[in-house]
């Protein structure tokens, strides 16, 4: 977003949030009444009034989104609803909202519940299959099954307190609460501009009251197929940019440049059945069944320029010929051009059964109880990919904050550039290699076959019991206590065959199949190709039909490869987790003043966590090129884990200062458990293992590589020596890039302070809130740290590795792991405002138009400061996932038949991950004169962004509404970058995702 757009949006929200006062009175309803008063006005204002009434009635501070009185939400999916709420920022996946950050704290610190109960979630993490976090995937939750969404920003002891950021509770449709028979049918078409495809959706919901209003049946169903197309420009996801030198020049250069196109077709199905039986005013029983499924067919096209230069013992790249650090341009040989065509189908299904009830027992006693069983499964049965590659090309690379580019040139042109600083001659193609000036590249070699299947499962069983006693006395209103126990089992299993140079394995792999043997050695020119829609691709790629034909013909090689599943990608992510929790609480509400109440109480929660995992090492340099056995190492780890408890006191004060003004103050404590991906046990060498020769008779002259350490054993052992020599004298180097899980992680703990003042009126709502969170033991993903194998929270079975030696006391110098930081704080302010201009200009000719204008806005300003520990970072950092500013502004017009909204959403930059920088790193770099060891330049940020939407609704007739949504009309992109330094010329692009605008046209019919 440019500077002027940001200023305009911030100014507009500041103006819209001027202190205008008025309020609407609300009364607390009984336990079995609808949670909001009846307002027979359909549309945006109706939903807003319902939400304000529900917020005011709650004991804790919250933001709520509800249906209007026709059963409609103002937005058609949960992600869009939530991103317009104060304090909320969204994380997207393939262009759609998926996870929620709240008040600057990431999705793993925000709990999501359905009707107060936890849901199993096998949808995976926010960063892909490697990222196993606790975030709930909201993209699989359509609004059609919901009645309201509550964003709880302060939590009372009777709520789950494993949510430092806050909690989101989605409430489902209830026939007894709605109180009447209803039926609504909706049909919609979504058009994605970038994909040039239409996507249909149909949904229904209904309620029926039977047996003299004692039995309520609510049901919903929804089906949607959505087609999208996304473009990405991406640096390598895990390997950092590299320092290179050439003569007097030094640069920090990208390691890789990727162009991607993701074509996705998703199908979503959701269904809910809610049976409620209320035989009398003292009892209610319910049975809820909920099903959601989310299937995805994903086609991924990828083109890579890999600047994988070889380095000598001094760290100088041997194939780099040209550096222009003033313009951030590099040039050299040993560059790979790769193309991949990836096909993946997946399906996530979640089924939840809830059985519960509540009884009033007389003399003010009330009991509630519920049993919830939820199962979720994420199955990816047949991921498959073909790769074509040409090696050892000459290329230029160029990088900046919003771009990474590559261009292949010929060797003479590169020499000319290195000598004169310019290129004046044309390139001459080699008939057996790269064809300069041509989009088609027939000589790319089919050099990798990839087959993969995976299954993630999540199972949650929970029982809760709450008991409450109401009093008629002057001081004490009620006392409440309860218990909750929960058992969670989670697992992940992936099997993968990635066969490099499959032509070399055709004799064994093809098993005599002539078509397999013919196609496995072919080049790209043999197959039909096409130019992708994304203009960032430089070359034609194989078509999907041809890719499927090639995979079908040669997949026998992948099926027969690695029968023992030793390959690192078949075990490095596998795990079994168990998490058993138990909680007990007690709380009471005191009537401290006629208009004021105080809730005081505490909760104690215990957790027992256990994990299994794998020691995984890629070790394919010794493999026989024609054999089907893998030399990778995959050894199971013994159970490891952590037991901990949390005592969590709280005070919540609520004061009705007038019939229009409500003040709240809360001092409460909470915690957040580590993400599964952080706390599962694993030890993974990320790249090919680096060895060092420990032979005491070592003489560099005896070795072909003239070096003692490297990832190619043949270059560091004497000629003629074999695997026995390697097992005796080769040892794993401390310089290996290693990623390590930490089952000993403690939960993050927080003390929270919330203050709010809310003003309600017939036409106006204004609310201001201040919040402060002091967090201990917060968890950080740290890269480049020093760590000793013997000091991990689990045993690494290095004694079982027999192909080479791993010192059980080895100190690794380039490890990435998860650590408890020292402390952090988050603080900020929220301001919300809505104004409906009814009856303000009745005397003017245009009054009938101006009277229908409304404004909705909110602004969140927040800061954070964290100390992760001197072993990771000597300086303090902004907490990951925290945006300093988030703002929403809606300008609308609405009457009885038509509404129109112009919506703007702004989010400032967000820190996504950090690089390590210790005092030792700074000291070493001071001697070198540049940041070789301190990697604070590797901090990754998501850039600030602004998005604009337009939404319109037209009431065709009573009960019939037509709506049109134009989403992301300015084609806002999600951009990420390394912060960089002077050697990189400033920030370096990490990733940019573009999904373009979308348009929804729909019709709802309410019977």
N, C-alpha and C positions, 0 to 999 in steps of 0.2 A: 504494500500500500504506500502511496506517495505521501509526502509530508502534509500537503494541503488537505487530502481526504481525511487523514487522521485528525487534523485540527478542526475541520468542519464538523465531523461526527462528535468529537469531544465537546465542542462548543454547543452543538444542538442539544446534547444530553444535559449539559450544565444549565441551559436555559429551560429545558423541559422539566428539570428537577427543582425549579424555584419553589420556595415554601408556600404552597397553597393549601389551605386547611379546610377539611370537612370530613364527615364520617358517616358510616352506616351502622346502626345498632345491630348487634347479633346476640342471641341468647344461646346458652348451652343446652343442647338437646339431650334427651334421655339416651341410654345405651342402645336402645333398639329403634330409635327414630332415625330418619335420614340425617346425614351429617351437615346438611345445608338447607336453608329455608327456601321455600318455593318462590321463584321469580319467573313469571310467565313472559319472558322476553327471550327470544332466540338470538343467537349470534355471539359476537365477540364480547359485548358488554355482559350478556348473560353469564358466559363462562367466567368472566372476570369477577362479577359479583358473587357467584357461587364460591370461587376460590378464596376471595377475601373473607367471606363468612366462615369458611372451614378453617382458615388460618387463625382467625381470631378466637375460635372456640378451643384450640389446642392448648395443652399445658406447656408445651415447649415452643421455641421459636422455629418457624418453618416457612417454606414457600410451597404453594400448592397449585397444581393445574387440574381443572375439572372439566367435565363435559358441560355444554350449555343445556338449556332445558329441553332441547330437542334431541339430546343424546349425542351431540357432535362435539369434537374437539376443534380448536382453532387451527391446528395443524394435523396433517395426515400420518405422521409417524412420531414415535416417542423421542427420537434424537432431536428433531426440530423443535418439539415442545420444550425440551429441557434446555437447549442452548439459549433460549430467550429468557431464562430465569437468572436472577442475580447470583453472582458467585460461581456460575457454571461455565466450564469450557469443555469442548468436545474433542476427543481423539477420533480420527476418521480411518476407515479402511476401505480402499477402493472407492473413495469419493463419498461414502455414506458414514454418518455418525455411528460410532460403535461403543465407545467407552466415555465415561464422565469423570472429569476432575472437578473438585469442589473446593472453593476457597484456597486455591493454590496447591492443593494436595492431590496426588495422582489417583488413578482408578483403583489401585490396590489398597488405598486407604479410605475408600468409599464403599460401604456395603449396600447391596441391593436385595430387597426382600419383596415377596409377593404376599399380601395380606399378613405381613409380619413374619412369615416363614421363609427360611432360606431355600434357594433353588439350586439344584445341581447345575453345573456349568462346564460342559466339555468343549466349549467353543474356542478354547485356546487363548493365548495372550495377545496383547496389543502389538507385539512386534514380530509375530509369526510363530512358527512351530517351535523355535528355540526359546521363546519367551512365555514361560508358564506362570502367569500372574493370577491374582484373585479377581481381577476385573470381570464384571458381568457384561456379556455381549448384548447390548440393547438393540442391535440391529435385527435380532430374531424375535423381538417383542412388539407386535403391532398394537396400535392404540385401540383396535376394534375389540380387544378382550378386556379393556380397562374402564374403570369408572373415574379414577383420579390418580394422580401421581403426587406424592408428598416428598419434599426435599427437607429432611430434618437436619437443622444446623446446630441445634443443641439437643442433647439426648438425656432422657430421664433414666433412673436406674432400672425401670421395668423394660427398657429397650436393650437390644444387643449393642454393647459398647465397643465392639471391635471395629471402630470406624472413627479414626481421628479426624478425617475430613468431614464426616457426616454420613447420613444414611438416606437411601431412597427407598420408599415403600410404595409399590404399585398396588392399588386396590382394584379388585375385579368387580364385575357387575353383580349386583344383588337385587333380586326381585322384591323382597320384603322391604328393603330400603327405598327402592323406587316407588313401590306402593301401587302399581297399576299394571295392566296388561299393555305391552308395547311390542312393536316389531318394526325393524328398520333394515332396509336393503340398500347397499351402496355398490356402485360400479365406477371404475376409474380407469383411465389410460394415462400412462406416463411415457413421455417422449424424451429420450436422451439425445441431445443435440450432437455430441461427439460420436456416439455410436450410430446415429441416424436410425434408431430402432424404437418401436413402440412396445410398451409393456402393460398388459392388462392386470386388473385387480378387481376382485368381487368379495364382498363381506356381508354378513348379516348378524344381527343381534336381536334378542327378544327377551321379554319377561312375561311370566304368567303367574297370577295369584289364584290359588285353588283352595278347596275345602274351607270355605268361610274365612278366607284370608289367613289360614294357618300354614299353608304350604306355598312356598315360592320356588319357581323354577326360572333360572336365568341361563341363557345359552348364547354363545357367540361362535362364529366361524369365519375364517378369512383365508383366501387364496390369492397369491400374487406371483407373477413371473416378471422379473425385472432384468433388462439387458443394459449393460454399461460398457464403456470402453475408456480405459485410462492410459495416459502417457507418462512415462517417467524418464528422468535423466538422473543417474545414480553413480556415486562413487562406491567402491567396494564396501560392504556392510560391516565387516569386522577388521579388515586390515587397514591400518592408518596410512596416511601419506608418508613419504620417505624423504629424508635429507639426501641430497646428491651434490657433488662438487665436480666442476670441470674447470681446470686452470684456476683463475682467480674468482670464478663465480660459484655461488652456493645458492641452492633453492630447496624449498620444501615442495615436493611435487606429488600429484595424485598417483596412487598405485594402479588405478584402473578407472576406466570410463565405460559406463553401461548405458545403452538406450533400451528401453522396455516399452512394450505395449501389452496391456492386460485386457482381454476380452472376456467378460463374465456374463453368464446367464444364471440368475438365481431364481429359485422357486421357494416361496414361503407358505406354510400352512399352519394355521393356529386354530385351536378349538377349546372351548371352555364350557363346562356344565357345572352349575352351582345349584344344589338342592338344599333348601332350608325348610325346617319344620319348627313352627312355633305354636305348640299346643295351648299355651296360655301366656300371660304377660310375664311370667317368672322363668320361662325356659325357652331356649332356642338351640337347635341342633343343625349341623350342616355337614354336607359332603361335597367336596370340590374335586373335580377332575380337570386337569389342564394338560394340553398337548401342544407342542410347537415342533415344527420340523423346518429345516433350512438346508436346501440342497443347492449345490453350486457347481457349475461346469465352467472351468477356468482355462483359457488358452493364453499362454504367456509367450511372447516373442521377445528375444533378447539378442542384442549385438554388443560385443565387448571389444574394447581395445585394452589389452593388458600390458602395462609398461613394467614388465617383470625383469628388470635388469639384473644381471649377475654382478656380484660385488667381490672385490679382492679382500685380503686380510686387513687392509686399512679402511674398509667400508666404502671404497670408491667404486662406482659403477663402471664395469668394463666395457659396456656397449653404449654408453652415453657420449654423444659427439657434440651436442650443441645446447647451450643454456643462454637464455635471454631473461635474466631475473628482473629486468625493468618492465617487461611485458608479460612475464610468467609464461614463457614459451620454452619447451624442451624438445629435443630431437635425438633419436638414437635408434639402434638396432635391437634385436632380440625381442621385438614386440609381437604379441599374438593377436590375431583377428579371430574371434569366435562368434558363432551363431548358434542359438538354441531355440528349439521349438518344443514347448512344454505343454502337456495336456493333463489335467487333473480334475476328477470328479470327487465331490465330497458330500456328506450329508450329516447334519447335526440334528439329533432328535432329543427332546426332553419331555418326560412325562412325570407329572406330579399328582399325588393323591393326598388330600388333606381331609381329616376327619376330626371334628371337634364340636364343642358346645359350650353353653354358659347357662348357669342356673342361679336364680336369686333364692336364697335359702331362708329368708325371714330375718327380722331384726337387723336389717342392713347388711347381711352377708351376701356375697356374690362370688361364685367360682367359675373360672374359665379353664378350658383344657383343650389341647390340640395335639394330634399326631400327624406328622408330615413325613412322607416318603417320596423322595425325588430321585430320578435316574436320568442321566444324560450320557449320550454316546456320540462321538465324532469319528466317523469312519471315512477313510480315504483309501479305497480299495486298489486303485490301479493308476497311480501317477507314473507318467512315462515321458521320456525326453530323448531327442536325438540332438547331437552336437556336431557341427562342422568347424574345422579350424585350419588356418595356415599359420605356421610358426616362423620366427626369425625374420620378420618384416622390418622395414625402416618406417618410422612414423614420427609425426609431430604431435605434441600434446599442449593444451592451453587450458588454463583454469582461472576462475574468479568466483565471486560470491554467488552468482546466479547461473554459472555455466561450467561444464567440463566438456572439452571437445578433443577429438582425435582426428588425424588425417594421415593416411599412408602415402609415403613418397618413395622414390627410388633411391638406391644407394648413391649414385652420382649426384643426385639433387641434394642429398644430405651432406655429402662432402663439400659441395659448392656452398651450401648455406653456412657450414662451419668455417669455411675459409673466407668468404666475402660478406656474410651476413644477409645474403639475398639469393634467390633462385631465378635464373634467367632461362634455363633450358627445360625442355619437356622430358617426361619420363618415358622410358622404353620398357615395354612389358616383356616378361619372360614367359614363353608359351606354357611352361610347366608350373607357373606360380601365379602371382597376383596380376590381374589385368588392369593396368592403370587407366583411369578415365572411364571405366565401365561399371554400371550398376550391377550387372550380372558377374558373378565370380565362379566360374565353372570348376575351378581347381581346388576349392575348399574340400578338405578331406573329412569323410565321416569318421570321427575319431572318438566318440563316446556314446554309449548306450546306457540309459538311466531308467531303472524300474524301481518303483517304491510303493509300499502300502503301509498304512498306519492306522492305529486304533487308540483313541483316548476315551477313557470311561471315568465317570464321576458319579458317586452314589452318596446320598445324604439321607440319614434318618434322624428325626428330631421329635422330642416330646417336651411339652411345656405345660405347667400348671400354675395358675395365678389365683390368689385368694384375696378378697377385698372386704373390708368392714367399714361401712359408712356410719357417721355419728351425727346426731342432731345438736350437739353441744355448740357452745359459742366459739371455742378455740380450735378444736380438732374436727376436720371435715371427713377424713378417711385415713385408714392404714391399709397398706397393700404389701403383699409378699408373694414370692413365687420361686420356682426352680425351672431349669431348662437343661436337658442333656442332649448331646448331639454326637453322632458317630459319622465320620466321613472316610470313604475309601476312594482313592484316585490312582489311576495307572495310565501308563503310556507305553505303547510297543510299536516300534517301527522296524520294517525290514526293507533293505535297500541293496540293489546291485547297481554299481556304477562302473562300467567296464570301459577302461581307456584302450584305445587302439584295438577295437574288436576284431579287425581283420587278422590280427596276429593270433587270435584264439579261435579262428573259424573251424579248424580241423576237429578240435574236441567239442567246441560249443555247438556247431551246426549239426553234428552227429550225422553227416552224410546228406543233409538237405541241400540240394543243388541251388535252389533260389536263395537260401540263406548265404551260401558260400559266394554266390555271384554278387549280391547286393552289399554284403558287409565290407567289401573293399572299394566301394564306389565313391565318386566325388559328386559334389553338388550339381554339376552340369548334367548328370544323368537324370535328374528329377525335375519336375515342373516347379517353377518358382513364381513369386509375385512380389510386388512392392507394397509394404504395409501403408496404412493410411497416415501413420505418424511420419512426418517429413524429416524427423531427426535421424531416421535410419538411412545409412549410406548405401546399403546393398540389398538386393533381392533375397528373400528367404524362401525356404521350401514351403509348399502349400500343406494345409492340414491333411488332405486326403493322401498326399504323397508321404507325409510323415507317418501317418497311420500304417500305410502300406510297408514302409521301411521297418517300422517297429515290429509289425506282425511277422514279417519275414525273418527278422534276426533276433527276436526276443528269446529264442532258445538259448542263446549265449548267456544272456542275463539270468535266465531261469536256472541254468546249470552252474553259474559262477558263484563262488563262495558258499558252498553247501553248509558249512559250519557257522555261517553268519558271523564271521570274525571282522568283516569290514566295519570301520569305525562308524559309518553312518547308519549301521544296523543296530548299534547298541548305545551310542553316546547320549541319546535322549531318553532311553528307556528307564522306567522307574516304577516302583510301587510305593504309595504313600498312605499313611493312616493318620488321622487326627481326631482324637477323642476330647471333647470338651464338656464341662459341667459348670453351671452357674447358679447362684442363689442371690436373692436381693430382698431388701426391705426398704420401704419408703412411707412417708406420711405427708399429708397436706394439712397445713395449719392456716386458719383464718386469722391472720395477724392484725388486719384492719377490716372494716366492713367492705372495703373495695379492693383488698389485697390479700393474696395467698402466698404461702411459702411451702415449697416441696423440699423435704430433706430426706436423704437416704443414701444407700450404698449398695454396690454389687460386688460380689467376688466371683471370679471366673478362673478356672484351672484348665490347662491344656497339656495334652500328651501327644507329641509329634514323633513319628518314625518315618524313615526313608531308606530305600535301597537305590542303587544306581550302578554305574560302570566306570572302570578305568579304561579309557579309550585312546589309542595311539595309532595314527596313520603311519604305516611302515611298508610302503609299496615299492621302494627302490630295489629291493632284492627279488621281487617277484619275477618268475619266468614269464616272459612276454607271451608265450603260447599256452601257458597253463591256466587253469581255472581256479586255483587256490589263492586265497588272500593271505598276505603276511601281516595284515593289520592285527592289532592286539585289542581284545575286548574281554576284560575280567570283571566279574561281579564283585561289588562291594558289600561288606557286611552291613547289617542294620545300624543306622546311626540316627540320632535325634536329640530332642530337648524337651524337658518338662518345666513348666513355669506357671505361676499364678499371678493374678492382678487384683488388688483391692481398689475399688473405684467409687469414691464418695462423690456426692453432688448436692448442690443447692440451686433451686429455681424459684425466682421471685416474680410474681405477676401482679400488676397494679392497674386497675381501671381508674385513671386519673380523672376522667369525665366520661360522659356517655359517648364521647367521640375519640378519646385519646387513651391509648394502652401502652404501658411501659413494661418491659421485661428485663430481668438481669439473671444470668446463669453463671455459676462457677461449678464446673464439672470435670471429670477425668475420663480418659478413654485410652484405648490402645489399638494397635494394628499389627496383626500377625505378619510374619515375612511372607512374601510371595512364594509360590511353590517352586518357581524356577530358581530363586535365590537359595532356598533352604533344602532342596533335594540334594542328595549326595551324588557327586560326580567329579571326575578328574579327567580332563580332556586336553590333549596336545592339539592345538587348533590347526597347525599346518604340518607338513612332513617333519618328522622328528629330526632334530639336529644332534649329531654324534660328535664326540671328541675321542681321539685315539689316546689311550693311556699306556700304551706299550712303553716300558722304560727304555727300550732300545730304539725309540722312534728317531728317524732321520728324515727330514723333509725330502731329501733327494730320492728316497725310495718310493715316493708316492706320486701318482700321476697328477693329482691336483696341487701338489706342492703346498699343502695346508694340513693342519692338524684337526680342524673341525669343519663339519659341513653336513648337508642332508643327503649326500650321495656316498654311501659306504665305499663304493669302488674307487673313489678319489682319495680316500684317507687310509687305505690299507695297502700293504705291499702287493705287487703284482703276483698272482698265483695263489694268494691266500683266499680262504673260503669262509663259510658261515661259522665254523668252529673258532676261527681267529676272531671274528666279529664278536661272538658271544663272550670271548675271554677278555678282549681289550677295548671294545667300543663301549662308551658310557654316554648316557644322555647328558647333554650340555645344560648348564644353568640358564642359558640364553633362550631356551625354547619358549614359544608363546603358549601359555597354558591357561585354561579356564577351569575354575574350581568352584564347586558348590559349597555351601556352609550350613550343614544341619544344626550347628550349635548357635545359630542366630537367635538373639532374644527379640521379643516384640518391641516395637516402638511404643513409647508411653507419652501421654500428653496431659497437661493441665490446661483447661480451656476457660476463657472468659468471654461471655457474650452480653452485650448491652443493646437494647433496641427500643425505639419509640415509634409507634404506628398511629396514624391519624386517618380515620375512616369517614366517609361522607357519601351523600347521595350521588355526587358527581366526581368526587375527588378521593384519591388514596395517595398518601405519602408516608414513606417509611424510611428511617435511617437506622443503621446498625453498625456497631463496632465489634471487632473480634480480635482475640489474641490467643495464640497457642504456643506453649512452651513444650518442646518435644525433646525427650531423651532417647538415646540409643537408636536414632533414626538410621535407616539402612541405605547404604550407597553402593552403587556398582563402580568398583575401583579398578582401573587398568594400569598396568606397568608397575605393580607393587612387588616388593621382595617378600617371599614367604618360604618357610621351611616345611618340607613334606612331613616331618615328624610332629609338627605343631598343628596339623589340621585337626578338625573335629571328628575325623574318621580314619580308619586304617587304610592306607593305599597298598595293595598287595604287590609291591615291587619285587618281592622275593619269587613271585611266580613268573616273572618275565625272564625268558631264557634266551632270547635272540640277541640281547645286549644287556648292559648293566645299568641299573638305576640305584644310586646311592640313597639309602633310606633316610639320610640326614641332609639330602641335597637342598640347598637354598636356591630357589628359582628367582631370577631377577626380572622376569617379564611376565608376571602372573596377573590375570584378571580374576577377581573374586568379589564376594559380597561381604561387607563389614558393617558392624554397628558403629555409627559415628558417635561423636561425643554429645552434642546438643544442637538444637536448632530452635528458631522461633519464627512464627508466621503471624503477621498482624495486618489489619486492614479495615476498610469501611465499605459498607454497601448502602446505596441510595436507590430507592424505588419510587416511582411516581406514575400515576395514571390520572387523566383528566378527561371528563366527558362534558362537552359544552352544550348542555341542554338548557334552553330558555334564556340564553345570555343575550341574544340579539333579536328578540321577537319583534321589536319595533322597526327593524330594518327590512328592506325588500329582500335582501339575501339571507335573512335570518333563518328561513326554513332549511337553507343549505348549511350555514355555519353551525346551526344547532346540532348537527349530526357529526361534527368533527370530534375526534378523540386522539389522545396522546398516551402511549405507554412507553416507559423507559426505565432502565436501571443502569447503574454504574457501580463497578466494584474496583476499588484501588487497594492493592495489597503489596506487602514486602515480605521477604524471608531472608534469614541469615543462618547458615549452618556451618558447624565445625565438624568435619568428617574424621579428623584425627591426623596427626603429623606423619603417620606411616603412609598416608595416601595423599594428603594435600595440606600444606602448611597454612594456606590462606583460607578464609571463610568463603562460602559459595552461596549463591542463590539456590534454593531447593529445586530439584528436578520437578517438572510438570507445573511449575508456578508461573502464572502470567501476572505481571505488575498491574495490568489494567484489562478489564473486560467490560464492554459496554454494548447495550442494545437500545435501539430507538425505533419506535413504530409510530407512524403518522397515519391515521385512518379516518374514514368516513363511513357512516352506517345509518341506515334507516330500516323500516320494517321489511323492506324487500331486497336491499342491496347493501353490501359492505365491500370496502376496498382498503387494503393496508399496504403501505410501503415500509419495508423493514430493513434496517441496517444492523450488522453485527460486527464488532471490532474486538480483536484479541491481540495483545502485545506479544513480544517474543517470549519463548518458553525454553528453558534449559532442559534438554532431553537426557544427556549423559555427560560425564566428566572424564578428563584425563588426569593422571596422577602427576604430582609435583611435590617431592619431598625436599627437606633442607639439604640433604646430600645431593639431590639432583641439581639444585640451584648452585651449590658449591662447585660441582663438576662443570656445569655450564659456564660459570664465571671464568674458569680457567680456559675453556674452549673458545669463549667469545660468542657463542650462540646456543640456542635451546635444544641441544641434542638429547638431553635426559628429562628435562622438565616438560611435560606434555600438557600444560594447561591450554596450549593452542589447539588441542584435540577436543575441547569442549564442543558439544554439538547443540545447536539452538534451532528451534523452529521459528521461522521469521514471523513478524507481525502480519496480520491479515485482516481484511475487511471484506464482507460479503453482503450483497444486496438481494432481497427477494421481493416479489410482488404477489399478493394473494387477494382474490376476489371471490365473493359469494353472492348468488342471485336466487331469491325465493321465487320460483316459478309459480307455485300455488301452495296452499296450505299443505305442509308435510313434504313438499318437493323442493329440493335445493340443488342448484348447479354451482360448482366451484371450479376455479382456475387458479393454479399456482405456477408462478415462474420463479425457479430456484437458481440461485447463483448466477444472476443475469449478467454480472460483470466478469464472469469466468475467473473467479479468484482461485489461486493455486496454493497448495501446501508446500512450502519451501523450507529446507533444512540446510545448515551449513556448519562447517568447522569454523571456530572463531579465528584461527590462523594467527600469523604474526608477520613481521616485516619480511622474513624469508619466503613466505608464501604470497607476498603482495597483498596481505589482508585475508579476509575470509575465503574459504574454499567450499564450493558447493558439495554438500553431502547427498542431497536428494531433492528433487522437485517433482511433485505429482500434479497432473492436470486432468480434470474430469469434465470440465465444461458445464454449461447450463443444462437444466432439465425443466420439463413442463408437465403439469398434471391437470387433466380435465376429468371431472367426476360428477356423478349424480347420486344424491341420496333421496330415498323415498321412505317416509315415516308413516306407518299405518297405525 
